[in-house]
Every structure is written in structure tokens, then in C-alpha cells.
Amino acid sequence: MMNNNVSFTSTFNIVNKCKTYDMFGKEILCSPVEESIKSANEFYTWGIRTCTGGGIVDTKSKKAVGFHCLDCTENAKNIISYINRLFQIVPNPDRAFLIGGKTLKGAEHSMEQFNEFEKVFTDRIPNVSLFKEHVLPYSESDIHYSLAKDTWTIHGMYKPLTDWREFDVLSVDDLKKNYKKIHIANGDVLQIMGKEVEQPIG
């Protein structure tokens, strides 16, 4: 018998590059330059830099849609229509995830686009987790979602301004270096390489 008082949660698991890429190529790709919105039980996208990525989920009806919205003039002009397409696919989401954005010369629509997603999502969805604004010019994120596990797998990468080496985001300190704002919704769980993070992030 189903307990109607069950509190559904999402897991956000931060992993290294190898772990993430092992999951790619097997499910549905959200491509910012082709089909940027995909509804599937599993989907992924990579190279989120100045773009906004993520998805919305109805955990009760088992529906999910992911997206990778390019920060271009066309999307900026039609951002509400773009967002509404997500709600046409999943009309009553109870959880959502947003990641991306960057303050960078030549990417004038980036944060304005992310902020519009954040505003609409927080107005319409009870639980929204987000990793907002890549801090460094050389930083990006890859994501994978499994509806069956209600798990977002995230790979973050950054290059310090004083060092051209590429670093994986694999600690709380790394998370704070790579994203300006991190918010984990009530009930959602943050993990690093499968181990739950106890200390506060935001």
C-alpha cells in the first residue's frame, strides 16, 4: 500500500569526469544547438558554461524533462515561451534543478536568462535546487539525470586564473570556488562521489 505522506527527494551526486562520461552516450542528449528540450527517463548534456541547463520533475507521475538553453539573442527574446514548453511536457512538477550561467564579456544574455528561469521555477515549483553562476571564466558543468533513481549526476570543472590545469569539483571548497550560489531544496540530498555532504553549502 502506498503511503501518501512519503516525502520525495532528489539526490545530487558530484562526480569526477571519468564517472560522468561513463554515463554519457547511453541515453538522450539535450543539445543546445539541435533539440535542447528532451523528455525521457534518462537524459544528459555537457558543456554548460554561459547557458542554463537542468530539468523539471513530477516525482508522483514519474515524468521528467531536461533542457540545455543556449544564451543567445533568439532565446532571450522568447525565454518565457521556452520555459512554458517545459511545463507543457511536465505540467505539475514538484522538483526542479537549475545549473549554469556566467558573467562574461560577450555573454550578455547569460545571467538574465538564468534569472528568468529561477524566477519562474521558484514561483511555480515547490522544491528548486540550483547551482548558479560559474565563478571563473574557465569553468563548466555536465549533468545526467535518472528518473528511476531521481538522481542528478553532476561534473563540474574549473581552471584557476593563475593555472591552466583543469580541476574537477570534488569537495565543498571546490563547489564554492566553482559556483557563486548553491541552494539545495528541502529534502534533497547532496553527495560527493556517492558520499552525503553533511556541512552546509549555501
C-alpha positions in Angstrom: 0.0 0.0 0.0 1.4 3.4 -0.9 2.0 5.9 1.8 0.6 9.3 0.5 2.8 11.1 3.1 6.0 9.9 1.6 8.4 12.9 1.0 10.0 12.5 -2.4 13.6 13.7 -2.6 16.2 14.2 -5.3 19.9 13.3 -5.0 22.7 15.5 -6.4 25.9 13.5 -6.8 29.1 15.4 -7.6 31.5 13.1 -9.5 34.7 13.2 -11.5 35.0 13.5 -15.2 35.5 9.7 -15.8 32.5 8.8 -13.8 30.3 11.2 -15.7 31.4 10.3 -19.2 30.8 6.6 -18.4 27.1 7.6 -18.2 27.0 9.6 -21.5 26.1 8.3 -24.9 23.6 5.8 -23.5 20.6 8.0 -23.0 19.0 11.1 -24.5 21.2 14.1 -25.2 19.8 17.6 -24.7 21.8 19.5 -27.4 21.7 23.3 -27.2 22.1 23.7 -31.0 19.7 20.9 -32.0 16.9 19.6 -29.8 17.6 21.4 -26.5 14.5 20.0 -24.7 14.1 16.3 -24.1 11.6 14.3 -22.1 12.9 10.8 -21.1 13.6 8.5 -18.2 17.3 9.4 -18.5 18.9 12.3 -20.2 22.2 14.2 -20.2 24.0 17.2 -21.5 27.5 18.6 -21.3 29.5 21.8 -21.6 27.1 24.0 -19.7 29.0 27.3 -19.4 27.1 30.5 -20.1 24.0 28.5 -20.9 21.3 27.4 -18.5 20.7 23.7 -18.0 18.6 21.4 -15.8 15.2 20.0 -15.7 11.8 19.7 -14.0 10.4 16.5 -12.5 7.0 15.3 -11.4 8.0 12.5 -9.0 4.4 11.4 -8.4 3.5 10.9 -12.0 7.1 9.9 -13.0 7.6 12.5 -15.7 10.8 14.4 -16.3 12.1 16.9 -18.9 15.6 18.2 -19.3 17.0 21.1 -21.2 20.1 23.0 -22.3 19.1 26.5 -23.2 21.7 28.4 -25.2 22.3 32.0 -24.1 21.6 33.6 -27.5 19.5 36.6 -28.6 16.8 34.4 -30.0 16.3 32.5 -26.8 16.5 35.7 -24.8 13.6 37.2 -26.8 11.5 34.0 -26.4 12.6 32.9 -22.9 9.1 32.7 -21.5 7.9 30.6 -24.4 10.9 28.3 -24.0 10.2 27.8 -20.3 6.5 27.2 -21.0 7.4 24.4 -23.3 8.9 22.6 -20.3 5.6 22.9 -18.3 3.6 21.7 -21.3 5.5 18.4 -21.1 5.5 18.2 -17.2 2.5 20.4 -16.1 2.8 19.7 -12.4 6.4 19.4 -11.3 7.2 19.1 -7.7 11.0 19.3 -8.0 13.5 21.1 -10.3 17.1 21.7 -10.9 19.0 24.7 -12.5 22.6 25.0 -13.3 24.8 27.3 -15.3 25.2 30.9 -16.2 28.3 33.1 -16.2 29.2 36.8 -16.1 31.4 37.0 -19.1 32.1 39.6 -21.8 30.2 38.6 -24.9 27.6 36.6 -23.0 25.2 39.4 -22.2 22.2 37.2 -22.0 23.6 34.5 -19.7 22.6 35.7 -16.2 19.5 37.4 -17.4 18.4 34.1 -18.8 19.3 32.1 -15.7 17.5 34.6 -13.5 14.3 34.3 -15.6 14.4 30.5 -15.2 15.0 30.9 -11.5 12.1 33.3 -11.1 9.6 31.2 -12.9 10.7 27.9 -11.3 10.6 29.3 -7.8 7.2 30.8 -8.4 5.7 27.6 -9.9 7.6 24.6 -8.3 7.8 23.8 -4.6 11.3 22.5 -4.5 14.1 24.0 -6.6 17.8 23.2 -6.2 20.3 25.2 -8.1 24.0 25.7 -8.9 24.0 29.3 -10.0 26.7 31.2 -12.0 30.1 29.7 -12.7 32.6 31.9 -10.9 35.6 31.6 -13.2 35.8 32.3 -16.9 37.1 28.8 -17.5 34.5 26.7 -15.7 31.7 24.5 -16.9 29.3 21.7 -15.9 28.0 18.4 -17.3 24.8 16.8 -16.0 23.0 13.4 -16.2 19.5 12.6 -14.8 17.9 9.3 -13.9 14.2 9.4 -13.2 14.2 5.8 -11.8 16.8 6.9 -9.2 15.7 10.5 -9.0 19.4 11.4 -9.2 21.3 14.2 -10.8 24.9 13.3 -11.5 27.0 16.5 -11.9 30.5 17.0 -13.1 32.0 20.5 -12.5 35.3 21.7 -13.9 37.3 24.9 -13.4 40.7 26.3 -14.3 42.0 29.0 -11.9 43.1 32.2 -13.5 46.7 31.5 -12.4 46.8 27.9 -13.5 45.8 26.4 -16.9 45.4 22.9 -15.4 41.8 21.6 -15.3 40.4 20.7 -11.9 37.4 18.5 -11.1 34.9 19.9 -8.5 35.2 17.2 -5.8 34.9 19.0 -2.4 32.8 21.5 -0.7 35.6 24.1 -1.2 35.6 23.3 -4.9 31.9 23.8 -5.1 32.2 27.2 -3.5 35.0 28.1 -5.9 33.0 27.0 -9.0 29.5 28.3 -8.3 28.5 31.7 -6.9 25.3 30.4 -5.3 24.3 26.8 -4.4 20.9 26.0 -3.0 19.8 22.5 -2.1 16.0 22.3 -1.7 14.4 20.9 1.4 14.5 17.1 1.3 17.1 17.0 -1.5 20.4 15.3 -0.8 23.9 16.5 -1.8 26.6 13.9 -2.3 30.2 13.9 -3.5 31.3 10.7 -5.2 28.3 9.0 -3.6 29.0 10.2 0.0 26.5 12.5 1.6 27.7 16.0 2.4 26.9 16.9 6.0 28.2 20.5 6.2 26.0 23.4 4.9 26.8 24.7 1.4 24.7 27.8 0.8 
